[in-house]
Each structure stands twice: as C-alpha cells, then as structure tokens.
Amino acid sequence: MFWVLFKLLDPLAMESATKQSSARFLAGLSDAFYGMQDSPARDRISVVEVTDKDLSGEYFATTWPLTYARHAEVIDRMLDAGPAAIMVDIRFNAERAGESLQDTFGPVIARAKRMGVPLFFARGQLGGGYDDLPEPLTQSQIINGWKMPAGFYPLLLAPPSPQAADDDGGDEEEGEEAPKTVPVGAFALYRTLCASGWQKSCPADMSDHTFGQPLVERWGLRAPRYQELYAKTDGCLPDTHDMPVLRVWDAARIGARALFGYFSEDIRQKCQYHLTVPVRYLDRNLEPDVRNLEPAFRNRVVFYGTRINGDHDVVDVPMIGQEPGVHEHAMALDNLLTYNERYFREPGEWISTRWLKIDSAECLEFVVWLFFAAYSYSMIHEPACVSARASRVLTAACVAMSVLLGVATGLYATNPDRWHMLMLPALGLFGVALAAWAYAHHATRSIGLWISTNRSRAIMAAFVFSASMLGVDVGLLRHSTYGFWALFLVYGLLAVLLCLSILTSASNDQNTEKEREKGKRYYFSKLLLSVTVVAVMFVINEDLLLWPMEDWIGFVLLWLALSEAGEDTGFVWSVLTPLTGEKKPEESS
C-alpha cells in the first residue's frame, strides 16, 4: 500500500520531489568517481568557448554575434591543429548583409573534407519550426536540440510525420523515403568516429535496437591537470592520479551537502571537466604559432560553442548547476566513448499510457518493498500456524496470480492500448498472494533466522558480494583504472555497512517475546537495513542495471512504513490476517 500510494498516486508530488532530491544525492556520489580510467575519454575531447571576456575590448572588441568570417577563421585554426572531428554548436541559419555563407564557410568545409576531418554544424531541433541550414551547410548539419527532461540526451530521434513536416513548411521531395531515425549531436560524432576506426570497441549494431533509449548523462567533476595552460584555474580541483582517494572525499562532501539540502551554492569547482579553451587563443594575432595549439586539439574531438551571459543555451545538471549546452554534447560523447553500448539509460516500460506509466525499475522496487514488508511482518509477529488446507490454497493462489500476471504481460505486449488496465491489478494481486504465501510458509522469517544463527557465513557472503561487485566495476565498466584503491575503499565501506546491518538484524531476532510485547520497533535497525538496501541497489545499478539514479532513494522511506505492519488496524495486518487465518492479539491493558 505504501508503494502504491507514493510511487503511483504521488500525492502532493511527494514521490516526484523525492526523485529530484535523490537524483542530486546519488548523481553527486557517482559523478565523483567518473573518469578514473588510466586513459579517460576526456583526454580525447576539447571545448572551445566564446566568452564575454573574448568579446571585451581587451581582445575582439565586438558584440555577439560574431561575424561569419571570425567563426570561419576559428574553425580554420582548429583544422591547423589536426583534430579528429569538429562540432559547431552555433546555428548559422541565414545569410547576413555583406556576408555569404558559401564564400565564408565553403573553403573551410572543403578543407575539412580533404583532411578527412568530420565537420558538423548545429541545425537546431528536428522539426518544430527549425528549417534545414542553407547551403553549403546542409550536408553537414546535425541535430543539437530536443524536448526531453533534463539529464537525458537522446541519441536517435524519429523525424516528424509527413503531415507535421508539411505544417512546418517542409519541402521533402516526393518519392524520397525519410529515415526512420536521425542521429543527434554526440551520437552522430560517435558513429562517424567508430566508422573511421578512431574509436575502438564499438558495437557492430548502431541501430535504434542498441541506441534507441536516451542516454542518462553522467558528469565528471575534477578539472584536467593541464587546464591551467589555457585559462586561470583559481578555485579549481584538478584531477590527481597520485591521490585517487581524494575522490572518496569528493563523494562524501557532495553526499553530505545533498543529504542535508545545501543546494544553494555550487558545490563544483569553477573549471570544466573537459579541457576548455577560450576562443581568443585561436586568434592568429594572439597565438600565431599553431604548434602551441596542437596539444589541445591534435587528434581530439573539438566542440565549439558559447558561454555568454544571457545566452539561453544552458542545461541544468544535478548538484552542479547550469552548464552551457556545448558541454552537454561533450559530456554525452564522453559517456559514449567510455561505455559504448553499455551507457546508462532509461529502463524499459511495462505500462505506458496517458494516465499510468510503470517501468522496470519501479517493478523491481515493488518486489523489494514487498519482500521487506513480508519480512518486517514476520519478524514482528510470531509465526502463524497455517493449516495444510490453507497452505495449499495460498500456494494455488500464488500460482494462479503468477499465471494471471504472465497472461496480462503477454496481452499487453500484443495490444498495449487495450490491455493496459489489466496489468496493474494483476501485479497487485500477485504481490498480495506472494506476500501471504511467504508469510504463511515462514520464507522471509527463515532468512532472518538463518542470518541470526549463521553470522559468520552471512558476513562472509557480504564480503564476497562486495569483492565481486568491485571486480565487475573495475573489469566491466572502469577497465584499467588508476583509482583502484579509491574503489577498494568504497566497496570496503559497503562490506562494513552490510556487516553492521547483519549484526543488528541478528541481535534483534534474538530478543525475547516479552520485549516484543513492549512494542519495541527497533527503528535504528530498520533505518540501517533500508540504507543498506539503497547502497546495494546503488552498486548493482552502477555495475549491471545502468538505470537512472533517482529510483532507489525511495527505499529510505520504507523504514517509516515498517512499523505499520505491527498495528492491528494497519493495511498489512488487515490484508494478511484473513489470508493466513491468524487471530489478532488481544490489546494489552
């Protein structure tokens, strides 16, 4: 009932607010450890920014927007340094008085083709009133805008329907078949770099089957060590290979601020995660020797954009604040280069209608909540003596509800619009039947009793689990990493947390019946257990599931509802008592 109330009905948007806060908290923890490979992807990415200082009288002495000639000169200087690819995140959508797109950008585009350097220009959104770029930019245009919640970066977008395209003024030629999906910014670069062999370990399938789900962005925190060569680094926290344990401190500091709601100040350093070069450094008068630019651009993917006060091309990043859009494209490509097809993504949806949406993460959360509800109920009350007939009835009910859930899932897969209303009742009935069966057969209680009587084995299992997940983290996601000892410390803390939860749970299981009757609820133990579940699910999600962070913090709220299982008028008691045949205890005087 607690899960249904808060997860699905979402009264007063409490679940939505919890997700927003948990996204900040868990994203801050994970971002502190991003990019700990020996050769991180950011060593192959650079960003060039047009800033207010570049426009000042000290340098360009002009106002925004810059002339096309100035932009073409900047791109030409990038080509002098030999980049791997260039994405221009500035939209050139029309001719200007006294400036021709063909005369200005034509030679630059031709030079990039001769050098074999992919050069892309921002088109804007796909549809929605955004027309194709004029020639000669049409063949080099790339999607750089979309409508999607913050934190999600689409990789492939479906083009608008022919009717919508006509309404927007599209002029697609008859007989020309429109593509099913169109690649977006970072993914178009990624696919091009994979085809050229620049990026290794690329998947063979680049279709929407592998990359159809939007990417959930992971952001790095510490600035590159060589950022100070191109800009002041006052207040920055540079990355240090010789002290990777500092990342644990970053995670603890960010987590503490997020946990207690200190979001008002920017907790991140003032420098960017990727090497960022102000555009003035590409001015021939300021830096005539291109050899000084080569370390920043040679064989790198270069993103060219703006960081100007009043510019609306910004994105909101949890626990970081607003970032220029050009850095979002760079971070999305960094994610793809790091994880390839194993990038973090939105979980698949079981039910998706106008009024109800349930995804795989919420279904998994429901199962875990159901387990702990049954576990809490069985540990608070003495085992019920269920007759053989009642046991058979509960087993048959559980099997029947399993079949019903399977049939509902199959029907929903064939016709979602018709059978979506059957899914939720089937899932709820299956959950109630499974909880009643688990309690009647002492399934969850048996787990608790086994832990209390086999502490050493349970603790050993906790250490084996932590060591196994450490191996998965290093071998599967991080690959070769200089931060092994930082990860070792984190997973060691996970093992300690598991052991504390096991010890406190075993201690509570051994309390006398007299202590139970006094109404002790053992809140610390329940809170510790809930936090442990959050930590375990966080690790499993980071290493295996690869889902968004915000779905798991709701487990902390579970401890508020656990004591409700012991109330005579509680929902858990009211549902399970008729099913199990257990009598309510008499009220104590």
N, C-alpha and C positions, 0 to 999 in steps of 0.2 A: 504493500500500500504506500509506503514511504517513497519507493522508487517511482510508482505510477504518479503520485501526487507531484513530486518535484521534477521528475525527468520529462514527463509527457504533458501534464497540465500546466506546469510552470506558473504557479500563482504569483502575482506581483513581480513577474520576471526574475524570481529568485534564482532559478537554475541558470538563466542567461547571465545574470550578474556573477554567479559563481564561476561560470565558464570564462568570462572575461578576466576575472581575478586569477583564476588558475592558469590561464594562458600566460599571463605575465610571470607568475611564480615559476612554473615548470619550464617555460621558454628561457627564463633567465638562468636556470640551473643548467640546461642543456647547451645554451649558447656559450657558456664559459669554457666548454670543452671542445668546441667546434674548431677544426683546422689543426689538429695536433699530429698530422702526418709528417714524416720526415721531409716530404716534398709536397706541401699543401697546394691545392688548386689555385690559391690566390697568388702564388708565385708566377702564374701564367696569365694574370689579369691585371689591367691598369685602367684607371679612370681619369679622364681629362675634364676639368670643370671650368666653366665660365663663372667667375665670382664677381661680387660688387667691387672688390679691390682691383680686379683686372680692368674694370670699366672706369676706374677713377682716373684723375688727371695724372697720377704718378706713372701710369702705364698707357692704356689705349686712349684715354681722354675722350670717351664717347658714351653713348647711352645704348641701352638694349632696345631693339635687336641689333646685333652686329650686321655688317654688310655681308652679302654673299661672298664677296672677294676675300674678306677676312676669314670666313669659315673654310673656303676652299684652300686658303694658304695653310690653315691649321691642319687640315686633312693631308695636304701635300707634305707637310713636315712630319706627320706621323708615318707616311709611306717612306720617307727618307730613312727612318729608323728601322724599317723592316718588320712590321707587326705581322701576326698570324691572321688577324681579321680586325675589322673596324665596324662598330655600330654607332651611327649618329642618332642620338636621341633628341633631335631638334627637328621640328617639322617645317619643311620648305614647300609650302603648298601653292605658291603663286609667284608669277613674275613680279618684279619691282621696277619702279621707274628708274631707267638708266642702268638696270642690271638684268642680264639674261641668264636664265638657269642653264641653257645649253652652252653658252660661251664660258660660264664660270665653272660649272661642275663637270661638263663634258670631258675636258682634258684630265681631270682628276680621276673620273670613273674609268677612262681608257687606260690610264697608267696603272690603276689597281688591277685591271684585267690582265695587263701584260705581266705584272709581277705575280699574278696568281693569288692576290690578297682579296678575300671576300669583303665587299663594302656594302653595307646596308644603311638605308635611310628610313627614319620613322614615318609611318603613314598615318598613325592615329588608330582609332578603333575600327573594327571590321563592321562596316555599315554604320547606322546611327547618324547619318548626315556627313560622314567623312568620305570624301571622294579620293580616288587614286591620285597619286602625285603626278605632276606634269612630267613630260619628257625633259631631260634624259634620266629622270629618277624612277620612272615607272617600273622598270625591270629590276630595280634594286630596293624597292620599298619593302617594309617589314612592319608587321602589326606590333604596336607598342602600347596599346590601351585596351581596356576591357572593363566590364561591370561585374565585380565579384567582391565578396567580403575581404577586408584587409587580412593579410597574411597568406593569401592564396595566389598562386601565379599559374594561370592556365598555360599549358604547353601547346595544345591544339584546340582551335575554335571552329565550330561549324559556320560556314558562310550563311548570310541571310537568305531566306527563301526568295525565289524569283519575284514573287509579288511584293515582298518587302523591298527588294532591290529596285523594282520599278518605282515604288513610292518614294524611295530615297534619291531617285534620279539616276539610277544605274543604267548603263548602256551596254550590257553584255550582249555580244553578238549571238544571233540565233544559231542553233546547232552546236555551239561550243558548250561542252559539258563542264559544269562547275565542279571544283574539287569538293570531296566530302568534308575534309578538314583543312584548315590553313595553319601553318606553324606560327607561333608567337615568338617575338624577340629572341630570348635566350635559347629557346629550343631550336629555332631556325639556325642560329650560330652553332649550337651543339651538333645538329645533324650534318651541317656542312663540314665541320671540323672532323667529325667521325669519318665522313666520306673521303676526306683528303688524307686520313691516316695520322693527323696531328694528335687526336685523342685516342688513346688505346683503351682496350677492354670495353668497347662499345657493343651493345646487343645487336643481334642480326635483325631483329624486328623493330622498326622505327614507326610502326603504325599506331593508331589510336588504341589498339588492343594492349600495348605496353605502356604508352604515354598518354592515354586518354584522360586519366584523372589529373586534376590540377595539382601542382606541386605545393606542398606546405613548406614555406620558406624557413630555413634555419640560418640565423645570423651569427657571424663571428664578432668578437669583442675587441681583442687586443690589436693594436696597430702593427703593421710590418716594421721590422727593425730598421729598414732603410728609408722610412718615410721622411726622416729629418733631412735627407739630402735635397728634398724638393719643397718643403714647407716647414714652418715652425711647428714644433711638437710640444709646446708648453701644455701641461696638463694631460698629456697622453700616457697611456700604459703600453709600452712596446712589448711585443712578444719576446720571450726569452727561452731559448732551448735549454739553457743550463739550469733553469729553475722552473720546471713544469708544475711543481707543486703549487705555484702561485695561482694556477687556475682553480685549484680547490678553494683557495681563499676568495677568488672572484665569485665562485658559485655560492659560498657561504655568505658573502657580503650581499650579493644580489638577492639571494633567497630570504635573508633576514629583512631586508628593506621591503621586499614584496609581501612577505608574510604579515608584516605589521602595517601595510598600507602606505608606505612612504613613496608615493609615485610622483610627488610634485616636482622633484628635481630630477634632472637627467643623471642617471647613475652610470652612464657610459662615458669613456674618455672622449675628448673633443676630436680625435682623429678617426678616420675611417678604417674599416677592416682591410680594404684593398689599397694598394699604392695609388695615391691621388695626386695628380699634378695640376697645378693652376695653368690655365691656358696661356698665360703670359710667358711661360717658359718655352713655348713653341714659337714665339715671335722671333723672327730672324735677327732683328736688331738687338734683342736682349740676349739671345743664345745663338750666335752664328755657327758654332761648331756642332754638327749633328751627332758627333761621337759622344757628347755629353748626354744626349737623349737616349742613346741605344740601350743602356741598362734598364731604362723604364719601359721601353716599347719593343725591343727586339724579341721576336717570336712570341709575343703576347697578344691576347685579345684586348683591344682598346675600346672603351666606351666613352663617347663624347657627349656631354650634357651640361646642365646648368645647376648652379647653386646661387640663386639671386633672391634677395628679399622681395616678397610679394609674388613670387612665382608659385603657381598652383600645382605644379608637377611634383607633389610630395606624397609620401606614403607614411602611414602610422605603423610603427614597429613596437611590439610589446617590450616594456622596460627600457626602451631606447629613445623613443620619441619619434619626431618627424624626420624623415630622410628624403633626399632628392630621389626622384624616380629613376635616374640613371644608375644609382647604386642598387636599386631593387633588381634591375636587369643583370647587373654584375653579380649580385648575390645569387640569383636564380641560376645563372650559368655555373657559378662556383658549386652550387648544390648538385647540378647535373654532372659536372666533372668529377665530383667526389663520390657520388653514389651511383651514377649511371642509372640503370632502370630500377634500382632499389632506393629511389628517392622517397621521402616522406610524402604521404598523400592522404586524401580524404577516404575514410573507409566506405566500402560499398553499402548501399542502402537496401534494407529488406523491404521496407514500405516507403513509398514516396508518392504522396498525394497532396492535394491542396491543403488539407486540414491535418494531416498526420505524416510524420517522417521519422523512421526508426532505422538507424544504420547498424553496422556490425559491432561498432564499439559500444553502443548502448545495449545491444543484446548481450554482449559479453559482460558488461557491467551488471545487467539484470541477473545473470546466472550467479555472479559472485555475490551480489547482495542477497540473493535467495539462499545461497549456501550459509552465509553468516547469520541470516535471520533464523534459519533452522538450527544452526549451531548455538546461537545465543539462547533460543527457546529450550533446547535440550539440556544446556548446561545450567539453566536457572531452575528447571523443574526436574523432578525425579522421573526416570523412565516409566512410561505408561505400559501397563500390562494389556497388550492388544491381543484379542483372541485370534485363533488361527483363521476363522472366517473373515474377521475384519482385515487381517493381514492380506488374505487373498483378494479381498475387494479392493484394497488400496493398490496392490500390485497390478490388478487388472485395470483399475482407473488410470494408473500411471502409464501403462502400455497403451491404453486407448487414447489418452491425451497425446502421447508421442505420435501415434498414427495420425491423429487429427492435425497435429502441427505439421507433420510431413505432407499430408494431403493439402493443407492450406498453403504451404510453401509452394508446392507444385502448381496448384491452381493460380496462385498469384504470379508465378513465373510465366504462365501462358497468357494470362489476361489480367494485368495489374488493376485496371480501372474497374473491373467487375468484382474481383475477389479481395480487394484490399481491406474491406471491413471484416473479413473473416480472420485475418492474421492476428490482430491484437487479442481478440477473445481466445483464440487457440493458444497463443503464447501465455496468456494469463492463466488459463485452465491447466496447462501443462505445468506451469510454475507451482500452482497450489497443490496439484497432485504429487509432484516430485517432492515438495516440502513435507507434505503429510507422510509420504512413504518413507522419506529419510528419517523423520522423527520416530515413526512407528517402529522402524527396524533399527533404531539407535545408530544410524550410519554416521551422522556428524558427531554424536557423543563418543562413538568408538574412536574417532580420530583424536579427539581431545584426550581421552583416556590413554590412548597409545602414546601420545606425546608425554603425558604426565608420568607414565611408567617406563618410558624409554628416552629419557632426556638426552643421554649421551648420543644415541643414534639420531635423534632429531637435530641436535646441534651439529653432528657430523654432516647430516643432509643439508643443513643450512650453509655450511662452508663449501660443500661440493657444488651446491647450486650457485653460490656467489663466484666460485672459481670457474665454473662452466660458462657463466654469462660474461665473465672477464675475457675468457678465451674467445667467445663469439664476438665480443666488442672489438678486440684487437685484431682478430683474424678476418672477420667478415666486413666490418664497417670501417675501422680505422686503418686497416692494413699496417704498413710499417709506421711506427709512431715513436717519437721521442718522449712522449708523455706516459710511458708505461707505468712509472711509479705513481703518477697522479691518479691514473685509473685504478692501480692496485690499492691505493689508499681509499678511494671511493667505494670500491667493491668490498674492501675490508670493513668499512663502516656499515655497509649493507649487511654483511655477515653478523656483525655485532648487534645490529638492530633486530635481526631475525632471532638471534640467541636470547636477547632480552625479552622479546615477545614470547618465546617458547618457555622461558623460565617463569615469567609472571603468569602465563596461562596455566602451566603445570601447578604452580603454587595455589592458584585459585581453585583448581579442580580438586585439591586435597582438603579444602575447607569442610568443616563439619556441617551436618544438616541444621544444627542449631544456629550457626552463623548465616545460613541461607534464609532461615525463617526471620531473621532480624531485618531482612530486606537489603542487605548489602549488595551493591550493584557493581563494585569494582571498576569505577569509571576510568581510573588511570590505566588499568589493564586493557580495557576496551579501546581507549584512545590510542594506546600504544599499538594494539593489534591493527586498528584502522590505518594508522600512519605506516605501519609495516606493509600492509597490503598496497598502499599507494606507492611505496618505494619499489616493491616487487613488480607491480604493474608498470611503473615508470621504466624500469630496467628492461622488462620484456618488450615493452613498446619501442624503446630506443634500439634494441638489437634485432627484433624479429617482426613485430607488427607494423611499425613505421606509420602510425596514425598520428593525428594532431594531439597536442598535449592536454587540451582543456577537458577531455572526457574523464580524467582519472581523479581529479582532486575531489570529486563528489563523494569519494569513499570516506573522507574525513568526516562528512556529515552523518555517516552511518552510525557513529557511536551515540549520537543524540537520540536515535530511534531504538537502540538495542534494549534499553531498559523497559521500553514499552511492551516487550514480549512478556514481562512478568506481571503486567497489570491484568486483573480479572476482566476488565472492560476493554482491553486492548484488542486491536484488529487481529494480531497474530493468534492470540488466545481464542478469540471468537470464531475464527475460521478453523483452526486445527482441532479444537476440543470436540466438535460434533463429528469430525472425520475420524479421530482416534478413539473416541469414546471415553476419554479421560474426564474425571469429575473435577470441578473447581474446588480448591481447598477452602475450608471454612475460614472466615475472617477471624483473625486473632483479636482478642479483647484488648 
